[in-house]
Amino acid sequence: MSALLVLISAPADAAPVLARALVESRLAACVNLLPGLRSVYRWQGEVCEDGETLLIAKTAEGRFADLRAAVLRMHPYELPEIVAVKLDDAHPPYLQWLLSQVSDSPSP
């Protein structure tokens, strides 16, 4: 099974709630929160700039659809950023732990 890094940008107050929910529901093994992100983007014909927190969620490829659905349910944005990047190489014991944490029968 392959692993993914999922990048999600969110307002600072929503990010910890999203991260905890994804880990508690075993949709992500771990979520890093990187505060201080500045995003410049075009939205509805205007250029906008906002402060955000970047979430980096680690999950199994087979869990991505459920993770995406959970983010869409909880995220305050109309169109949240949810970008998955395949994890091609990782420290094997870490990868084994990651995948075990998002499986139906997790190990400690």
C-alpha positions as CSV (number, residue, x, y, z in Angstrom):
1,M,0.0,0.0,0.0
2,S,1.3,3.5,-0.9
3,A,1.4,6.5,1.4
4,L,0.5,10.1,0.7
5,L,1.4,13.5,2.0
6,V,-1.8,15.6,1.9
7,L,-1.4,19.4,2.0
8,I,-4.3,21.3,3.5
9,S,-4.4,25.1,4.1
10,A,-6.7,26.4,6.7
11,P,-7.4,29.4,9.0
12,A,-5.2,29.2,12.1
13,D,-8.2,28.6,14.4
14,A,-9.5,25.7,12.3
15,A,-6.2,23.9,11.7
16,P,-5.8,22.2,15.1
17,V,-9.4,21.0,15.1
18,L,-9.0,19.5,11.6
19,A,-5.6,17.9,12.5
20,R,-6.9,16.3,15.7
21,A,-10.1,15.0,14.0
22,L,-8.1,13.4,11.2
23,V,-5.8,11.6,13.6
24,E,-8.5,10.6,16.0
25,S,-10.6,9.1,13.2
26,R,-7.5,7.2,11.8
27,L,-7.7,9.0,8.5
28,A,-4.2,10.3,9.1
29,A,-1.3,8.8,11.1
30,C,0.1,12.2,11.8
31,V,-0.6,15.9,10.9
32,N,2.0,18.6,11.1
33,L,0.8,22.2,11.5
34,L,3.0,24.9,10.0
35,P,1.7,28.3,11.1
36,G,2.6,31.6,9.6
37,L,1.7,30.7,6.0
38,R,0.8,33.6,3.7
39,S,-1.4,32.7,0.8
40,V,-1.9,35.0,-2.3
41,Y,-4.6,33.7,-4.6
42,R,-7.3,34.8,-7.0
43,W,-10.8,34.2,-5.8
44,Q,-14.0,35.3,-7.4
45,G,-12.2,37.8,-9.7
46,E,-10.1,39.4,-6.9
47,V,-6.5,38.9,-5.7
48,C,-6.6,38.0,-2.0
49,E,-4.0,37.5,0.6
50,D,-4.6,35.7,3.9
51,G,-2.7,34.2,6.8
52,E,-3.2,30.5,7.2
53,T,-1.7,27.3,8.7
54,L,-0.5,24.5,6.4
55,L,-1.5,21.0,7.5
56,I,0.7,18.1,6.2
57,A,-1.3,14.9,6.8
58,K,0.3,11.5,6.3
59,T,-2.1,8.8,5.2
60,A,-2.4,5.6,3.1
61,E,-3.5,6.1,-0.5
62,G,-6.6,4.0,0.2
63,R,-7.7,6.4,2.9
64,F,-7.5,9.5,0.8
65,A,-11.1,9.6,-0.4
66,D,-12.3,9.4,3.3
67,L,-9.8,12.0,4.4
68,R,-10.9,14.4,1.7
69,A,-14.6,13.9,2.5
70,A,-13.9,14.6,6.2
71,V,-11.9,17.8,5.4
72,L,-14.7,18.9,3.1
73,R,-17.3,18.4,5.9
74,M,-15.3,20.2,8.6
75,H,-13.4,22.9,6.7
76,P,-14.7,26.5,6.9
77,Y,-13.7,27.4,3.3
78,E,-16.1,26.9,0.4
79,L,-13.2,25.5,-1.7
80,P,-10.4,24.2,0.5
81,E,-7.0,23.2,-0.8
82,I,-6.6,19.5,-0.5
83,V,-3.5,18.3,-2.5
84,A,-2.2,14.7,-2.3
85,V,1.4,13.9,-3.1
86,K,2.5,10.3,-3.4
87,L,5.3,9.4,-0.9
88,D,7.7,7.6,-3.1
89,D,10.4,6.9,-0.6
90,A,10.5,6.9,3.2
91,H,12.3,5.3,6.2
92,P,10.8,1.8,6.1
93,P,10.0,1.5,9.8
94,Y,8.3,5.0,9.7
95,L,6.3,4.0,6.6
96,Q,5.3,0.8,8.3
97,W,4.1,2.7,11.4
98,L,2.3,5.3,9.3
99,L,0.3,2.7,7.3
100,S,-0.5,0.7,10.5
101,Q,-2.0,3.8,12.1
102,V,-4.6,4.3,9.3
103,S,-5.5,0.6,9.0
104,D,-8.5,-1.2,10.4
105,S,-6.3,-3.1,12.9
106,P,-3.7,-0.6,14.1
107,S,-0.6,-1.4,16.0
108,P,0.5,0.7,18.9
